[in-house]
Amino acid sequence: MKHVFGPVSSKRLGQSLGVDLLPMKSCTWNCVYCQIGRTKHYVTERCEFYPPEEILKEIRDALQAGTHIDWITFVGSGETLLYKDIGYLIEEVKKMTAIPVAVITNGSLFHLEEVRRELLHADAVLPSLNAGSEELYERIDRPASGFTFKQHLDGLIQFRQEYKGKLWVEVMLLNGLNDSDEALNELAAAMKLVAPDMVHLVLPTRPAPEQQVVLPDNERIDRAVVILSTAAPVLHPAKGSMDLSSATDLLEAVTAIVFRHPVQEKELSAALLVRFSGDHERADQTMKELFCSGRFGTKEQAGEIYWIPS
């Protein structure tokens, strides 16, 4: 499938069927921590990158496969809301199934009324807010020209006032960037204005494009939970497990996932072991065959090996 991948384990959404709406990499930001790499050319104009019926057919086919799915999650190889009329896709998916729909976004386009309107029927929206000041916004998110922190924050506030679903704001906590008490207090003050239902605290565990991206230590993580909890409940989610049990073509299934975000080698190994009912020899052999396809490389991050596109 060109647009649909998984289900994959999500730190926030359990077994999530991903729906990628964009060409690689189409984004309004060039975040220092982005797991899919640097933004070489900013994209700021919304567009119907692919025919909606093509995307909906893939979603329908995935649903008919009968795999357990907790959420259908619209994501993008960049900024999801650059896909024009995502609202139509959400409405059509909700006609197909009772499985809830989530949208993961950086939130940079919420200043546009049409964007806010298109997301009103999503069950959960997960935008980013990584900084409480213009300075840190510029250093961490590195937006395209014309995108400002005030515009970003005002858009989130406006969306919260209009949206009745679950608003879960994601904070990427970065050592030496936004994990000081000063930065966290600024962030908490901004978060109070947004008033999300929950803050999802996430860490840069996957390989990042910039060397300065480092995991915060446990003391700073605990401190972030304390400070951000003054704005909303904070969730530091546990990671779920990858599900490859229903994949008809393992190479294509793993490729679809790895090309959208790095995959921990031990997570892939565990998923193969489940698929082959505990047969270690067969799982290990399949792992070797997948890697020998030439589609994948490896990269170490925080002592863990990740598969990345070759």
N, C-alpha and C positions, 0 to 999 in steps of 0.2 A: 504494500500500500504506500502511496505517495504522501498522504497527509496524516493518516491515523497510525499510532504506534502503541505498543503495550498490550494489556495493562502493565504498568510499571509501578514499583513501590514509590510512594510519595510520603515525604515526612509529614505532610499535613492532611493528605486525602486518601490514605490507604491504598487500595488497588485502583489506580487511576488510568483510564483510557485517554491517552493524549491525542489532541487534534491540533496539528501544526498548520497554521494558516499562511505562513510567509516563506519567501525564498530566503536562504541563508545569505548574509545576516542583514536584516532590515531593522534598523533601530534608531530611535531618537537620542539614545544615550550610548556612551562608551565606557561602561562601568569597569573599574579597576579589577573587580572580582569575577567578571562574567565567565561562566563555565563554557560558553561556546566561542570564546575568543574576542579579539578586538573588533570594533566597528570600523571598517575601512572607509566606508562612505555612509554618512548619515542619510536616513530616509525620514522625511518629516511630513510628506503628503499621503493621506489615506488613499487606498486603492483596493479594488477587488482583484487581488493577485491571481486567484484561481477561481474557476466557475463554482458557485455555491453547490450546484447539484452534484458535481464531481466529489466534493467534500462530504456531502450528505450521504451519497451512495456508499462511501467507505465506512462511515459511521454505522450505517444500517447493516452492512456486511459484518462488521465487528460485533455488533449486538447479536446477530443471528448465530454467531459462533458459540454462544452460550457460556463464555468465560465469566467468572465472577468479576464484577466491576462495581466499585463503590461510588466513583464519580466519573463523569465525562468532563474532561478538563481542556478548555481552549487555551493553548499556549502559542508561542511563536518563536521562530528562529530569529528573535529580536523582540520588538514591541508588538504584542498581540493586537492591540486596538488600531494598528495601522490598517488592518483588514476592514475595508469599508462595508458597512451593513452587517457586522457581526450579529446584530440583533436579530436579523432574519434567520441566521443559522441557529441561534439559541432557541427561537420560537419553534423551528421545525424539529429540532432534536427533542424538545419537550413534548411534541406530538407523538414521537416514536416510543418514548420510554418514560418510566417514572424515576429512573436514575437521576440524581441531582446533577446540575450543571455548574461548574466552577470556571472562572476566568482569571488567569494569572497575567498580570500587567505591571509595568513600571508606574503607571498612573500619570504619565506625563501629558496625556491628551485629555484629561478630565476638565480642562478649561473650556473644551468644546461642548456645547449643549447637545449636539447630535450624538456624541460619544456617550455621554451620561445617559441619555434616553435609551440607547441601544442595549444597555446593560441592566435595565430595570427588572427584567424577568430572569436573570441569572440567580441561582440559589446562593452562591457565594462568590465574592469578588476579592481577590488577593493582590492589592497594589503594594508598591514599595515606598518606604519612607526611611531613608538611611541617615538623614542628617536633620539637624534643627537650625541650621544657619546656611546662608548663601555660600560662605567659604567652604564648608565641608561638602555641601551639595556639589560644588564645582570640582572638588578634589576626588570625591568618591564616584559620583554618577557621570561626570564629564559630559554634560548635555550638548546637543547641537546648538548653534547660535540662535538666540532668541528665546530659549527655554530658561526660565529663571526659577529660583527656589520659591519666590512668592507666588508665581503662577502655579507651580506644582502644588504647594500647600493650599492655596485658595481653591484649586480644582478638587482636591480631596475633600475639603470642607463642604463645598457645594454638592458633591456627589453624596456625601453622607446625609445631607439634609433631604435629598430626593429618593435615596435608595432604601428599601425596606428589608432587603435580604441580609445575609451575614457578611459583614465587612471585616475581614481579617487582614490587618496591615503587617507586612513583612519588614523586619529590620535585619539587615546583614551586619553582624557585629565584627569589626575589623580591628585587630591589634594596632594600637598607635594612631588610629584614625578617628574612630567614633566611640572608643571604649573608655575614655576618661570621664571623670565625674562631671566636668563642665559640659562635654559633648552630650552625655547622656541626659543631663538636666535640660539642656536646650531641646533635645529630641523629645523628652517627656512633655515639655511645654507645648511643642508643636502637636504632639499626639493628642493632648487634651482638647485642642481645638478641633481635631478631626473626629474624636469620640468613636473609635472603632469598637466592635464587639470584642475583639481580641487582638493582641499583638503576637505575632509569630516570630520568635527570635531564632535566627538561623546563623550558621557558621560557614566560613569558606573552606569546607572539607574537600571539595573537588578542585582539581588543578585550575589555577587562575592565570590570566595573561600577563600579570604584572608581578614582579618579584617582591614588592613591598607588601603584598597580601599575605598576612600571617594570622594564624589562629590566636585569638585572645586566650589568656590563661584563665584558669577556673575562678580565681578571685574576681576578675573583671566580668566574667559571665554572671557570677552570682550578684555582683553589684548592679549589672544591667537589669537583671530581673527585679531587684528591689526598686530601682529608680523608675523603670518603665511601668511597673505595677501601680504607680500612682496615677497613671493615665488609663490603664485598662488591664484586664487579666493577661498574663504573659504565658505563652506556651513555648516550651523548648522541646519540640517533638522528637520522639524516637523514630528511627527509620524502620520502615516496613520491609517486606521481602519481595524480590522480583518474582514474577510469575511467567514461566515459559511453557507451562503445561499444555496449552492449547495451540502453540505456534505450529503451523503446518510447514513452515520453512524456517528452520532455526537461524540460518545465516542471515536471511533477510530481516528476521525479527530482531536479532541482536544488532545488526547494522543500523536499523531504524532508531534504536534506542541510543547507541553509542554516538551516532552522528548528531544527536540533539543534546546530549550531555555525557560527560565521562562516567563510566560505570566501574565501580569497585570490583576488582578481580575476584575477591572472595565472595561477593554477592552473586556474581555470575556463576561461579562454581557451585554455590549452594542451590541456585535455581536449577542448574542442570542435574544436580543430584536428586532433587525432588522429581524432576521430569522423568528420570530413569529409575525411579523407585528405590533409591539407595544404592544403585549399582555404581560404585566408585570407579571401576575400570572403564565402564562405558562413558561416564561423565567426564573423566579425565581425557579420554581419547577424543571425545567430541570437542572439548575445550581446545585441544591441540589442533584439531582440524579447522575449527573456526579461526584460530589465530593464523594458521598457515594459508588462509584465503588471501592474505595480503592486504586486507581492508583495515586492519587495526595495528596500532602501536601501543606502547605503554608509557606511563609517566608516574613518578612517585610523588605523593603529596602527604605530608604529615605521617610518614612511615607506612602508608598504604599504597598498593599498586592499583592504578586505574587504567582501563582500556580507553583509548582515544582513537579518533580516525587517523589512518596512516597518511 
